[in-house]
Amino acid sequence: MDPVLVLVFSFSCLFLLLLWSQRSGRGKLPPGPTPLPIIGNLLQIDVKDIHKSFTNLSKVYGPVYTLYLGRKPTVVLYGYEAVKEALVDHGDEFSGRGMLPVFERATKGMGIVFSNGNIWKDTRRFSLKTLRNLGMGKRSIEDRVQEEARCLVEELRKTNGSPCEPTFILGCAPCNVISSIIFQSRFDYKDQDFLNLMEKMDEITKVLSTPWLQEDCNQPLKNMLEHMAITMTDLFTAGTETLSTTLRYALLLLLKYPHVTAKVQEEIEHVIGKHRSPSMQDRSHMPYTDAMIHEVQRFINITPTGLPHEVTCDIKFRNYFIPKGTMVIASLSSVLRDNKQFHNPEMFDPGHFLDDNGNFKKSNCFMSFSAGKRMCAGEGLARMELFLFLTSILQNFNLKPLVHPNDIDITPVSRGLTVVPPAFQLCFIPI
């Protein structure tokens, strides 16, 4: 037989064998598109618009379906009911963290965000208890956030109403809150130690892997130090980057929709006035401002797919069988943009969180911090910072765009698992 024909025949048999093995392995898994060998369903996903891809697939296969991201199956949860049933009603079974190779290499299963099992439970419990104790020291956490809000306002005054790009300043404020809680002291925004803090945190893990440490420390001690370093990095990253991005996106949306800004400032003037700092007690009297902040988080959808989950045991879910260790993606976009819950979900409108009488209206679909066992541990602090920082800024400044609001681009820019606003400048005009 012709060697070329033998090669083609052998390759065809291998292709069919791989295809059969993948299909037969799916057995009782939720339905989904037929995967190709090796690459799975990667060609059927638009990485630039994952939400659209997930939506189209859900129309064919329903709210629970299987995708192959390579050779391994991943179960996708689409819509509020499916996400809530899995992450909340079956919280323990879906509490594992799906491990992506890049994060596995970086964290080695340590820290809070990308750990699993007892390591995750113990670290989360210890971290929350420690932070709670630190926040209950000489000053409450709210005092610290209020102090940082005042410092933020003073830093913005130094721009003298000139155009500025707000990324750096809005990154300093939340980072300083975490520093204040952990180190019991804040830093000046130009303090070199403060500017080097995040860089140093990244270097700790490298130092812990150097030969001298491996020779002078026993393995348990080395693991403990490395685990502490990664946990600290998790706290700073989670407490700084996402909040900074949300603040930046909020300002962009307020520039785009000046009528929303005007209503918020009117409420600030009525409830707080100009002669005292905002406090968390004010929030219950400021339904429109509260609705605006919720709508910012809903609309920007900073982590469209959330962080990957993993089932901790074999589980029967909606008459499907999901084996232990299977990765699960909960489409938070499908919840935050549910057109049954939010009219015109693609539009930015604080009215999504207001009732007919103008009172704040809660929504079960508000899952900006995810849901269940793996929801953001710093949700309370993040809510506090968003309210106090934004109200302090709008109490003291008018926001002036450099272009007409109609020309402001609010299209999100994808950065891996998260999105950020496009670059922009604005002027902070003192009131």
C-alpha positions as CSV (number, residue, x, y, z in Angstrom):
1,M,0.0,0.0,0.0
2,D,1.1,3.5,-0.8
3,P,2.9,5.0,2.3
4,V,0.9,8.2,1.8
5,L,-2.4,6.3,2.0
6,V,-1.2,4.5,5.0
7,L,-0.4,7.8,6.7
8,V,-3.7,9.3,5.8
9,F,-5.6,6.2,6.9
10,S,-3.7,6.1,10.2
11,F,-4.4,9.8,10.9
12,S,-8.1,9.3,10.0
13,C,-8.4,6.4,12.5
14,L,-6.6,8.4,15.2
15,F,-8.9,11.4,14.5
16,L,-12.0,9.2,14.8
17,L,-10.7,7.5,17.9
18,L,-10.1,10.8,19.6
19,L,-13.5,12.1,18.6
20,W,-15.2,8.9,19.8
21,S,-13.3,9.0,23.1
22,Q,-14.4,12.6,23.8
23,R,-18.0,11.9,22.8
24,S,-18.2,8.7,24.8
25,G,-16.6,10.4,27.8
26,R,-19.4,13.0,27.8
27,G,-22.0,10.4,28.7
28,K,-24.2,12.0,31.3
29,L,-22.6,15.5,31.1
30,P,-24.9,18.3,30.0
31,P,-25.4,18.7,26.2
32,G,-23.1,20.9,24.1
33,P,-21.6,21.4,20.7
34,T,-19.5,18.5,19.3
35,P,-15.8,19.1,20.1
36,L,-12.9,18.7,17.8
37,P,-10.0,16.6,18.9
38,I,-7.4,18.4,21.0
39,I,-8.8,21.9,20.6
40,G,-12.4,21.1,21.6
41,N,-14.8,23.9,21.1
42,L,-12.3,26.8,21.1
43,L,-13.1,27.7,17.5
44,Q,-16.8,28.2,18.5
45,I,-16.0,30.9,21.1
46,D,-15.3,34.5,20.3
47,V,-12.8,35.6,22.9
48,K,-13.6,39.3,22.1
49,D,-17.3,38.7,23.1
50,I,-17.6,35.6,25.2
51,H,-21.0,36.7,26.5
52,K,-22.4,36.7,23.0
53,S,-20.9,33.2,22.4
54,F,-22.4,31.9,25.6
55,T,-25.7,33.5,24.8
56,N,-25.9,31.9,21.4
57,L,-24.9,28.5,22.7
58,S,-27.5,28.7,25.5
59,K,-30.2,29.2,22.9
60,V,-29.3,25.9,21.4
61,Y,-28.4,23.8,24.4
62,G,-30.2,25.4,27.3
63,P,-29.0,27.1,30.6
64,V,-26.6,24.3,31.5
65,Y,-24.3,23.0,28.7
66,T,-20.8,21.5,28.2
67,L,-17.9,23.1,26.3
68,Y,-14.5,21.5,25.7
69,L,-11.8,24.1,26.3
70,G,-9.1,21.8,24.9
71,R,-9.6,18.2,25.8
72,K,-11.2,18.8,29.2
73,P,-15.0,19.4,29.6
74,T,-16.2,22.6,31.2
75,V,-19.8,23.1,32.3
76,V,-21.3,26.5,31.6
77,L,-24.1,27.9,33.8
78,Y,-26.2,30.5,32.0
79,G,-28.9,32.7,33.6
80,Y,-29.9,33.5,37.2
81,E,-31.7,30.3,37.9
82,A,-28.9,28.0,36.9
83,V,-26.2,30.1,38.5
84,K,-28.1,30.5,41.8
85,E,-29.0,26.8,41.9
86,A,-25.4,25.8,41.5
87,L,-23.4,28.4,43.5
88,V,-25.9,29.0,46.3
89,D,-28.2,26.0,46.6
90,H,-25.4,23.5,46.0
91,G,-22.7,25.9,47.4
92,D,-20.4,23.2,48.9
93,E,-20.4,21.0,45.8
94,F,-19.5,24.0,43.5
95,S,-17.1,25.7,45.9
96,G,-13.9,24.4,44.3
97,R,-11.7,26.8,42.3
98,G,-11.1,25.8,38.7
99,M,-7.4,26.1,38.1
100,L,-6.1,27.7,35.0
101,P,-2.4,26.9,34.1
102,V,-1.2,30.5,34.4
103,F,-2.6,30.9,37.9
104,E,-1.6,27.5,39.0
105,R,2.1,28.3,38.1
106,A,1.8,31.7,39.9
107,T,0.1,30.6,43.1
108,K,0.9,26.9,43.4
109,G,-2.6,26.4,44.9
110,M,-1.8,28.8,47.8
111,G,-3.4,32.0,49.0
112,I,-7.2,32.7,49.1
113,V,-8.3,33.2,45.5
114,F,-6.9,30.2,43.8
115,S,-6.6,27.7,46.6
116,N,-8.9,24.7,47.3
117,G,-10.0,22.4,50.1
118,N,-8.8,22.9,53.6
119,I,-6.1,25.3,52.5
120,W,-8.8,27.6,51.1
121,K,-11.1,27.2,54.1
122,D,-8.5,27.8,56.7
123,T,-6.8,30.7,54.9
124,R,-10.2,32.5,54.2
125,R,-11.3,32.0,57.8
126,F,-7.9,33.2,59.3
127,S,-7.8,36.2,56.9
128,L,-11.3,37.4,57.6
129,K,-10.8,37.0,61.4
130,T,-7.5,38.9,61.3
131,L,-8.8,41.7,59.1
132,R,-11.9,42.0,61.4
133,N,-9.6,42.3,64.4
134,L,-7.4,44.9,62.7
135,G,-10.5,46.9,61.7
136,M,-11.8,46.9,65.3
137,G,-8.6,48.6,66.6
138,K,-8.3,52.3,67.5
139,R,-10.4,53.3,64.5
140,S,-13.1,51.6,62.6
141,I,-12.7,50.6,59.0
142,E,-15.1,53.4,58.1
143,D,-12.9,55.9,59.8
144,R,-10.0,54.7,57.6
145,V,-12.0,54.9,54.4
146,Q,-13.3,58.4,55.3
147,E,-9.7,59.6,56.0
148,E,-8.6,58.2,52.6
149,A,-11.5,59.8,50.9
150,R,-10.4,63.2,52.3
151,C,-6.9,62.6,51.1
152,L,-8.1,61.6,47.7
153,V,-10.1,64.8,47.4
154,E,-7.0,66.9,48.4
155,E,-4.9,65.0,45.8
156,L,-7.5,65.8,43.2
157,R,-7.4,69.5,44.1
158,K,-3.8,69.5,43.2
159,T,-4.7,69.0,39.6
160,N,-6.1,72.6,39.6
161,G,-8.9,71.7,37.2
162,S,-6.4,70.6,34.5
163,P,-7.0,67.5,32.4
164,C,-5.7,64.4,34.1
165,E,-5.7,60.7,33.6
166,P,-7.2,59.3,36.9
167,T,-5.8,55.7,36.9
168,F,-2.9,56.4,39.3
169,I,-4.8,58.4,41.8
170,L,-7.8,56.1,41.9
171,G,-5.4,53.1,42.3
172,C,-3.6,54.7,45.3
173,A,-6.8,55.3,47.3
174,P,-8.0,51.7,47.6
175,C,-4.5,50.4,48.0
176,N,-4.0,52.8,50.9
177,V,-7.1,51.5,52.6
178,I,-5.7,47.9,52.6
179,S,-2.4,49.3,53.7
180,S,-4.1,51.1,56.6
181,I,-5.9,48.0,57.7
182,I,-2.9,45.6,57.5
183,F,-0.1,48.0,58.5
184,Q,-2.2,50.3,60.7
185,S,-0.9,53.3,58.7
186,R,-1.5,54.9,55.4
187,F,1.1,56.3,53.0
188,D,1.5,59.6,51.2
189,Y,0.7,59.1,47.5
190,K,4.3,60.0,46.6
191,D,5.9,57.9,49.3
192,Q,8.5,55.8,47.5
193,D,7.8,52.8,49.9
194,F,4.2,53.1,48.9
195,L,5.0,53.3,45.2
196,N,7.2,50.2,45.5
197,L,4.7,48.2,47.6
198,M,3.0,46.2,44.9
199,E,6.3,45.6,43.1
200,K,7.8,44.3,46.3
201,M,4.8,42.0,46.9
202,D,5.5,40.4,43.5
203,E,9.1,40.0,44.3
204,I,8.5,38.1,47.6
205,T,7.5,34.9,45.8
206,K,10.7,35.1,43.7
207,V,12.9,35.6,46.8
208,L,11.2,32.6,48.4
209,S,12.4,30.4,45.5
210,T,16.1,31.4,45.6
211,P,18.7,28.7,46.4
212,W,19.7,30.3,49.8
213,L,16.2,29.9,51.1
214,Q,15.9,26.3,49.9
215,E,19.2,25.4,51.7
216,D,18.6,27.4,54.9
217,C,14.9,26.7,55.5
218,N,13.1,23.4,55.9
219,Q,10.3,22.7,53.4
220,P,7.3,23.3,55.8
221,L,8.7,26.7,56.8
222,K,9.3,27.6,53.2
223,N,5.8,26.6,52.3
224,M,4.3,28.6,55.1
225,L,6.2,31.8,54.2
226,E,5.3,31.4,50.5
227,H,1.7,30.8,51.4
228,M,1.7,34.0,53.5
229,A,3.3,36.0,50.7
230,I,0.7,34.8,48.1
231,T,-2.2,35.5,50.6
232,M,-0.9,39.1,51.1
233,T,-0.7,39.5,47.3
234,D,-4.2,38.3,46.9
235,L,-5.5,40.8,49.5
236,F,-3.7,43.7,47.9
237,T,-4.6,42.7,44.3
238,A,-8.3,42.0,45.0
239,G,-8.6,45.0,47.2
240,T,-7.0,47.4,44.8
241,E,-7.3,46.5,41.1
242,T,-11.0,45.7,40.9
243,L,-12.0,48.7,43.0
244,S,-9.7,51.1,41.1
245,T,-11.2,49.8,37.8
246,T,-14.8,50.3,39.1
247,L,-14.1,53.8,40.3
248,R,-12.5,54.7,37.0
249,Y,-15.4,53.3,35.0
250,A,-17.9,55.1,37.3
251,L,-16.3,58.4,36.5
252,L,-16.4,57.6,32.8
253,L,-20.1,56.8,32.9
254,L,-20.8,59.9,34.9
255,L,-19.1,61.9,32.2
256,K,-21.1,60.2,29.6
257,Y,-24.4,60.7,31.4
258,P,-24.3,64.2,33.0
259,H,-28.0,64.0,33.9
260,V,-27.2,61.1,36.3
261,T,-24.3,63.1,37.8
262,A,-26.6,66.1,38.4
263,K,-29.1,63.9,40.2
264,V,-26.5,62.4,42.4
265,Q,-25.0,65.8,43.3
266,E,-28.5,67.1,44.1
267,E,-29.0,64.2,46.5
268,I,-25.6,64.8,48.1
269,E,-26.4,68.5,48.6
270,H,-29.7,67.6,50.1
271,V,-28.6,64.9,52.5
272,I,-24.9,65.7,53.3
273,G,-24.4,69.3,52.3
274,K,-20.9,70.8,51.8
275,H,-19.5,71.1,55.4
276,R,-19.1,67.5,56.5
277,S,-17.7,64.3,55.1
278,P,-20.1,61.6,53.8
279,S,-20.7,58.6,56.1
280,M,-22.3,55.2,55.6
281,Q,-25.3,56.3,57.6
282,D,-26.1,58.6,54.6
283,R,-26.5,55.8,52.2
284,S,-30.0,54.7,53.4
285,H,-31.2,58.3,52.7
286,M,-29.6,58.5,49.2
287,P,-31.5,55.9,47.1
288,Y,-30.5,57.4,43.8
289,T,-26.8,57.4,44.6
290,D,-27.0,53.9,45.9
291,A,-28.8,52.9,42.7
292,M,-26.2,54.6,40.6
293,I,-23.3,52.7,42.2
294,H,-25.2,49.4,41.8
295,E,-25.9,50.2,38.2
296,V,-22.2,51.0,37.5
297,Q,-21.2,47.6,38.9
298,R,-24.0,45.8,36.9
299,F,-23.3,47.6,33.7
300,I,-19.5,47.3,33.6
301,N,-19.7,43.7,34.5
302,I,-16.0,43.7,35.5
303,T,-15.6,39.9,35.5
304,P,-18.0,38.6,32.8
305,T,-17.5,34.9,33.4
306,G,-16.4,35.2,37.1
307,L,-13.4,33.1,38.2
308,P,-13.7,29.5,37.3
309,H,-15.3,27.0,39.7
310,E,-14.7,23.3,40.1
311,V,-17.0,20.7,41.6
312,T,-15.6,19.1,44.7
313,C,-17.3,15.8,44.3
314,D,-19.4,13.8,41.8
315,I,-22.8,15.5,41.7
316,K,-26.1,15.0,39.9
317,F,-27.3,18.4,38.8
318,R,-30.5,18.9,36.8
319,N,-30.5,15.2,35.8
320,Y,-26.9,15.5,34.5
321,F,-23.8,13.9,36.0
322,I,-20.9,16.2,36.7
323,P,-17.7,14.3,37.8
324,K,-15.5,15.6,40.6
325,G,-12.9,18.0,39.3
326,T,-14.9,19.3,36.4
327,M,-14.4,23.0,35.8
328,V,-17.5,25.2,35.9
329,I,-18.0,28.6,34.4
330,A,-20.9,30.7,35.8
331,S,-21.8,33.4,33.3
332,L,-22.3,36.5,35.5
333,S,-23.1,38.5,32.4
334,S,-26.2,36.4,31.8
335,V,-27.3,37.3,35.3
336,L,-26.4,41.0,35.4
337,R,-27.9,41.5,31.9
338,D,-31.0,39.4,32.4
339,N,-33.8,41.2,30.4
340,K,-36.5,39.7,32.6
341,Q,-35.0,41.5,35.6
342,F,-33.7,44.6,34.0
343,H,-35.5,46.5,31.3
344,N,-33.0,47.5,28.5
345,P,-30.1,45.7,30.3
346,E,-27.6,47.0,27.7
347,M,-28.3,50.5,28.7
348,F,-26.8,52.4,31.7
349,D,-29.8,53.4,33.9
350,P,-29.9,53.7,37.7
351,G,-33.6,53.2,37.4
352,H,-32.9,49.5,37.3
353,F,-32.5,49.7,41.0
354,L,-35.3,52.0,41.9
355,D,-39.0,51.3,42.4
356,D,-41.9,53.5,41.2
357,N,-41.6,55.7,44.2
358,G,-37.9,56.3,43.8
359,N,-36.8,54.0,46.6
360,F,-33.8,51.8,46.3
361,K,-34.8,48.3,45.0
362,K,-32.7,45.3,45.6
363,S,-32.3,42.6,43.0
364,N,-31.4,39.0,43.4
365,C,-29.6,39.3,40.0
366,F,-27.0,41.7,41.4
367,M,-24.1,39.3,41.4
368,S,-21.2,41.7,40.8
369,F,-19.4,40.0,43.7
370,S,-20.4,36.6,42.5
371,A,-22.4,34.3,44.8
372,G,-22.2,31.4,47.1
373,K,-19.2,30.1,49.0
374,R,-16.7,31.8,46.6
375,M,-18.2,35.2,46.5
376,C,-15.9,38.1,47.2
377,A,-14.7,38.1,50.8
378,G,-14.2,41.9,50.7
379,E,-17.7,42.8,49.5
380,G,-18.6,44.9,52.5
381,L,-15.4,46.9,52.3
382,A,-15.7,47.4,48.6
383,R,-19.3,48.7,48.9
384,M,-18.1,51.1,51.6
385,E,-15.2,52.4,49.5
386,L,-17.3,52.9,46.4
387,F,-19.9,54.9,48.3
388,L,-17.6,57.1,50.3
389,F,-15.0,57.7,47.5
390,L,-17.6,58.6,44.8
391,T,-19.8,60.8,47.1
392,S,-16.7,62.6,48.3
393,I,-15.5,63.3,44.8
394,L,-18.9,64.5,43.6
395,Q,-19.4,66.6,46.8
396,N,-16.3,68.6,46.0
397,F,-15.9,68.5,42.2
398,N,-17.8,68.9,39.0
399,L,-16.6,66.5,36.4
400,K,-15.7,68.1,33.1
401,P,-15.1,65.9,30.0
402,L,-12.6,66.8,27.3
403,V,-15.1,65.9,24.5
404,H,-18.8,66.1,24.2
405,P,-20.6,63.4,26.2
406,N,-22.0,61.9,23.0
407,D,-18.5,61.3,21.8
408,I,-17.3,59.5,24.9
409,D,-16.5,55.9,24.3
410,I,-17.5,53.5,27.1
411,T,-16.7,50.3,25.3
412,P,-15.0,47.9,27.7
413,V,-11.5,46.7,26.9
414,S,-10.9,43.0,27.6
415,R,-8.0,42.1,29.9
416,G,-8.2,38.3,30.3
417,L,-10.8,37.4,32.9
418,T,-11.7,41.1,33.5
419,V,-12.6,44.2,31.6
420,V,-11.4,47.8,32.0
421,P,-12.6,51.1,30.7
422,P,-10.9,52.7,27.6
423,A,-8.3,55.3,28.5
424,F,-9.7,58.8,29.1
425,Q,-9.0,62.1,30.7
426,L,-11.2,64.6,32.6
427,C,-11.0,67.7,34.7
428,F,-12.0,67.9,38.4
429,I,-13.5,71.4,38.8
430,P,-13.7,72.4,42.4
431,I,-17.2,73.3,43.6
